[in-house]
Amino acid sequence: MLSRVLTATTLGVDALLVEVEADISRGLPSFSTVGLPDNAVKESKDRVRAAVKNSGFALPAKKITVNLAPAYIKKEGTTFDLPVAVGILKAEGMIKNESIEDYLIMGELSLDGGIRPIRGALPVAVLARELGKKLILPLENRGEAAIVKGVEVYAVGSLAELIEFLNGNSLMEPFTLGERAAFSPDPGGRPDISDVKGQEHVKRALEVAAAGGHNVLMIGPPGSGKTMLAKRVPTILPDFTLEEAIGTTKVHSVAGTLAPGGALVTERPFRSPHHTISDAGLIGGGRVPRPGEVSLAHNGVLFLDELPEFRKNVLEVLRQPLEDGRVTISRAAVSLTYPAEFMLIGAMNPCPCGYLGDAHKECVCTPLQVQQYRSRISGPLLDRIDIHCEVPAVRFRELSGSRAGEASADIKDRVDRARGIQAGRYKGLGIFSNSRLTARLVRRFCEAGGETSRLLETAVERLGLSARAYTRVLKVARTIADLDGSEPILPHHVSEAIQYRSLDRQLV
């Protein structure tokens, strides 16, 4: 007997339909899996045997052949356990449902017949909707799959329960999840930018960065508040839209970092990898490519503390995602593209000891040491960071004062208004913030004439700005004008934007 069951596998953040064909024929008892399976898929036969036996059924003592089509795509993981078991039982006549191909089935089997959670349920739900299929998957994954409207999601906890459902011996209602229930960020307990004493000019720079989606580099001595400030940037960023939340959740679903039973990533990610991370860990990779930190920070913040301590090859691979908003990983067998639209925040000391220019502590570094330390950040990478900001040590008067700074909610209101202006201006162009303006769009929307143009010319000549840095100045000036509610870019907008590039000559 031959049966066919539909399932899926993930490639990047998308799902691909896979047909599980199970054939049972006469011959010596055997169980073979073909269709380019990896070791985890090959091992499924032992899990399937035990799960079927402990669910009250028995595999036939015949020759069992399972094919995973298309055969040219590498199949990996344990998500094929459940469709393989269903396919074999269907071929043996233990499942009477003739409309089994109306379902996409996936799940990992435990030896007692239970069904364990899987990765990539959200992309598979999107595929099921596109194909007009119903979806059967583990209980723990029902929330993220039910977010996709227009697809019936059935969540099962065991193989026996699924067989009863498919044979029509039990009723099971599709799982539904209200959008409001899933998409409800909990702001309670979040840090607030008012916790940071002083550093008002840095908070202003971060406000500009949040309003335009710009990258930031903070430079200051140890203990000046760089990390505190970076961790509070997500609190002044605009709230997630449902579309952004689904895009980010896709990445976390494929990577397996979604919270158990979670439906959506409802708050903007904040990723802070250690400086010992490899280039594959940051960008993504492996024998079968997986998302890296830049993709896990999609639509959120990637914070690189002690930026010069990262290996040079690790920093240099940031160039493509910073420029394109995506990262492509190529291997001999497959080439995958992951989204990587994130806001980069870097932090570093001014020198190896950390106290160059400090008014109270003497720097012990030689000029050569300082130069070598700063040269770890290449000019091309620095050009891609829009805002450079000095973070001096906080004075005692500010630390001991009782005056609270401006709250995150107040700054966020201004950021939301500026983002609203940008959304209206770039409607239909496929971009949503000033940081994503192309050279052609910069000429169209960031026109500077008269006194503003002369000010820019002087800055380019005196600071030796590159063409890319010049474009970045215009983008930041456009954001400052949006925060002011001004359509034309005025000289004082450009002056503030130039101030945020004043470290170019010191760091290259």
N, C-alpha and C positions, 0 to 999 in steps of 0.2 A: 504494500500500500504506500501511496505517496501523499503527502500533505504540504501545504504552504501556509506560513505564518508571516505576517509583516512586522518588522521592527525597524530600528533606526540606529545609526551611529553618528557621532559628532565629528565634523571637520572644521577646525577653527571654532567660530561661535555659531555655526549653522549645522543643521542636521541633514543627513543623507539617508534615504530609504534603503533598507536592507531586507531582502527576502530570505527567510529561513525555510529551506526545503528539507523535509525529513522523509527518508525512504527506508522501509522495512522489507527485507527480502529473506528468502531461505539461504542458509549457509551457516558456517561456524559462527557462534555468538561473538560479535565484535561491535565496537562503537568508534567510528571515525568521523572527524570533522574536517571539511575542506572549505576552501574559499579564502585563503590567505589569513588564517587565524594566528594570533600571537599565543604565547604560553598560557596566559590567563584564560583565553577562550578554549584552548586545547584541554585545560584542566577541568572545564565545565562538565565533562562527561561524568567525572566522579561525584561532583556536587549534584548533578541531575539524577544519577542513580540513587544516591542516598535520599534525596528530597522526595523523589517519586515513591520509593519504598516506605519512607516514614510518613507519607501522606495517605497510605492505604492502597496504593496501586503497585504495579510491578512492571518493570520493563520486560519486553519479550526476549526470550533466549534465541534471538535471530541476529542477522547482520543488519546493523543500523548505520546508515550513512546520512550525515547532515551537511548540507551545502549552504554557505552564506554568500549570497549574490548581491551585488556584482563581485566577482572573484578578484578583480584587479585592485580593489581597495583593501588596505590592511585593516583587519578587524582586531580591536583591542578592548580589554576590560572584561567585566563580568556581567554586563547588561544583557547579554544574549542567553543567560541561563534560563530565564523564564520562557521566552519564545521557543527555545530548543525543546524544553520539557513539554510545552503545549503541543508543539509540532509532532513529537513522537507519540504522545497519547492520542492525538487526532488521527495519525496514520494507523494506529493500532485499533481505532474504533471506539476508544473510551470517551471521546468527545463527539457528541452528535450534532453540534451546531454547524450548519452548513454555511452560515454567513460570518465565519470567523475572520475572513479577510476584510471585514468592515472595521477591524480594530488594529491599532498599532500596540504591540505588547512589548514591555521591557521590564527587567528587574533581575536582581541577583538573588540566587537561592541559597539559603542556609541548609545544613544537613538535615534539620528537622522539618523541612518544608516551608519554613518561614521565608518572607521576601524582604530583602534588605534594600536600603536606599541606594540610588545611583547618581552619577553625575550627568549633567546636561539635559535635565528634564524639560527645562523651559524651551530651548531650541527645538526639541522633539515635539512639544505641544504646538509650536508655531508650524512645524512641518505637517502635523496631523490636521491642523485647520486648513492649510493650503490644499491638502489631498482630499479633504472632506471625510476624514476617518475619525473614529472614536479612539480614545487613548486609555490603555490599562497600564498602571504603574504602581510602585510601592506607596504605602500610606504616607511615609515621611516626605514624599515628593509631591503630594497632591496640591499643596498650597501654591508652589511656583508654577505648576502646570495650569491650575485653574485661573491664573491671572490672564491667560490668553482667552479672549472672548471668541465664541463661535465654535468651541470644541467641547465635546462631552468627555469628562475625565472620570474614570472609575478607579478608585484606589482599593487595593486588596492587600491583605496581611499575610496570606498563606496560599500555597499552591492548591490545597484542597478547597479553599474558599473560591478560588478562581474557577476550578473545574465545575463546582456546583453552579456557579453563575453562568458559565458558558453552556452548560447542559440544560439551563432553564429551571433548575431545581430550587433556586433562591433568587430573590429580587434584590437589586442593588441600584440605588439612585445615583445619578451623576453628582459628583461633588461640585459645589458652587462656593465661590468666595467673593464677597462684595468688594468692590474696588476701594471703598472707604476703609473697610476692615484691613485690607492688605497694605494700602498706601496711607499709613498713618504714622509719620515720624513722631518719636517721643523725645521732645527737647529737654525733658527733665534730667538734671544732673550733668548737662553739658557744660564745659568750661566757657567762660565769658571773657571777652577781650578787656573788659574793665578790670579783670584780676591783675593785669600787667600795670605796674606803677611806672609813670613817666613814659618816655619814648613816644611822644605824641607825633613827631615827624615820621617815625617808622609806621605807626598806625595809619597815618595818612597815605603813606606809600602802599601799604597793604590794601587800603580801601580802593585806591586807584587800580591796583592789580586785580582785585576781585571784580571791580566794575567792568574791566575790559578783558578778563581772562589772561592777564599778562604773567610772565615768569619773573621771579624775584630772586636776587642774591643779597643776603644780609651778611655784613662783615662787622665783626666786633669782638671784644675780648671775652673770655669765659665768664659766664654769670651775668651777662648783660641782658638776657631775656630773649635770645633768638629762638630757642626751642619753644618757650612758652607762647611767643607770638605766632609761630608757625602752626602750633597745635590748635590755635583759635581761629585760624583763617576759615575753616569750614563753617563756622558760626556766622560769618558775614557774607557767605556766598548765597546766591539765590536758591530757593527751595527746589528740590528735584521736580521736574515734570514727570508724568507717567512714562512718556517715551524714553526719557533719559534713564529712569529707574529700570525699565525693562532692558535697555541696552547694557547697563552696568550689571544687572542681575545675570544676563546671559554669560558674561565673562566669568563671574563668580560661580555660576552653576557648572560650567565646563571645567573650571579649575578645582571644583570640589570644596570651595571655601565658604559656601553659603551656610548660614546657621542651620542646625538640624530642625526640620519642620518649618523653616523660614519660607516666606513667599516672595518677598521683594527686598532688595537693598533700598531702604527708604531714606538713608542719609548719605551725603556725598562721602566717598571713601577718603581716608587719610592713611597713606602708606608711608612708612618710614623705615626702609631697609638699612641694615648695618653696612658700614663701609667695606666689610670683607666680602660682600656679595659678588658673585661672578657675573660676567656679561650675560650668560644664559638665564641666570636668576633674575636679572633686571629686565632684559628685553623679552625673555621667553626662549624656549628651546628644549633640548633633549632629543633622544632618538625619535620619539614621536612628539612633535612640538606641543608645549603647553604654554599658557599665558604667563608672562613675567609680571614684575611689579608695575611696569609702565601701563600694562593693560588692566591690572587689578585696580589701578588708580584712575581708570577711565571715568570721566565726568567728575573727578575729584581732585585731590592734592597729592602730589608725590614730593615728600620732604627728604632731602639728602643732607643730613647733618655732617659736619666736618668734610665738606665737599672735596678739598684737595687730598684727603686720605683715601678716596676711592681710586682704584687702579685706573691708569690713564685709558686703557682699552675699554674699560667699563663706561667711563664718561663719554668717550667718543661715539659709542653706539647710540647715545641719546639723540644724535643729530637728526636722524630720519624721523622718529616719532615727534620730536619738537617741531619739525617743519611741516610734516604731512598729517599728523594726528592719527597715524596708524603705523603698525610695524609688520613687516613681511618676513617670515622665517622660512627659509628654503632648506630642504633636505633631499637626499637622493630619491626618496619615495614620494614625497609630497611637499607642496609649498602652501603655507597657510598665512592668512592675514588676520591680525587681531586689531580691534580699535584701541587707540591710545591717545585720546584727547584729554590731557590732564594739565593742571597748573603746577609747574615746577617751582618749588621753593628750596633754595640752597642756603646753607649757612656755613661760614668759615671764620677762622681767626685771621687777624691781619698779618700774622707771622707765626712761625712754629711754636714759639713760647706763648704767644697770644697777647702780648702787651705792648706791641709797637704803637707809639703815639699815646699811650696811657699817661694820664697826668700824675698818677700815684705810684705806679709800679714801673720799674726800669726794664726795658727790653734787653735781653742778653743775646739776641740773634745778630749774626753778621749780615751785612748787605747781600752777600752771596747766598746765604741761607734763605733770606727773605725772598730773593729773586727766584731761587729754585722752588721754593714753596708755592709761590704764586703762579709760576709758569706751569704747574700741574694742570691748571685750567687753561685750555687752549683758546686762542683768539676766536676761531670759528664757533666754539661752544659759547663763549662769552657773548658773542654777537647775538646769539639766540635767546639771551636772557634780557628782557626788556628793561627791568628796573634793578639798579644797584643801589643799595642803601646801607649807610654806616649806622651801626648800633652801638653807641658809646656806653660805657659803664654808667649805671644809674646812681645819681647822687643821693646821699643820705637823706636830704630834705624831702626828696620825692618818695623814698622808701618808707619813711616814718610818717609821712603826711596822711591825713584821714580823708582827703579829697579823692573821691572815686572818679575814674576816667569814664569816658563815654561807653555806653553799653553796646554789645554786639547788635542788639535789635535796632538801635538808632542808626548805626552804620549800615546795617543790612537794608534798611528802608531806602537810603540814598543809592546803594548798589542796585537794588531792584528797579528803581526809577531809571537809572542809567542803562541797565540791561533792557528795560522796556523800550527805551528810545532806539537802541541798537537793533532790537528785534523788528521794530517797525521800519527802520531804515533799510535793513538788509532782507526784507521779506521777499521770498522767491529766489534768493541768491544762494541758498544752501549754507549760509554761515549765520552765526548767532552772537558773535562778539567781535570787538575790534581786533583782538589778537590774531584772528584768522583771516584778516584782509590780505588779499593778494596784491602784487605790485600794481596791477591794473586798477583794482578797486581803491587802493591808496590814492592814486592820482585822481580818482573820481570823487572820493568822499573826504579826503584830507587835504584839500587844496589850501595852500598858504600863500598869500600875496602881500605886497607892500612891506610894511615894517616887520611882519611875521617872517616873510621870506628872507629879509636881510639879517634878521636875528639867527635864522637857521644857517645861513651861509657863513656867518662869523663862527658859529659853534662848530661846524664841520671843519673849517680851516684850523681853528685853535686846538680842538680836541683830537683832530685826525680821525674822525669817525669814518668807518667803512660805509659802503652803500647800504648794507643790511642794517647797520646801526642807525643810519639816517632814517631809514624807513620805520624802524622801531620807535624813534623819537616822535615821528608823525602819528603813529598809532597810539602811543601813550598820550600825546597832546589831544588827539581826538577823544580819548576816554575822559580826560580832565575836563574838556569842554562839555561832554555829555553830563558829567557830574554837576557842572554849573548850569545845565539846561541851555547851553549856548550852541546854536547851529554853526556859526563861523568859528574857526580856530583863531583865538586872539593871541597877542604876544605873550601875555602872562601865562597862558596855557603851555605855550612852547617853552617858556623859561623854566617852568616847573618840570616839564618832561626832560629838558636838557640836564637839569640838576640830577636826575636819576641815571644819567650816563657819565657822570663826572669821574667815575672810577676806571673808565676804559684805559686811560693813559697809565694808570698806576698798576694795572693787573696784567697787561699784555707785554 
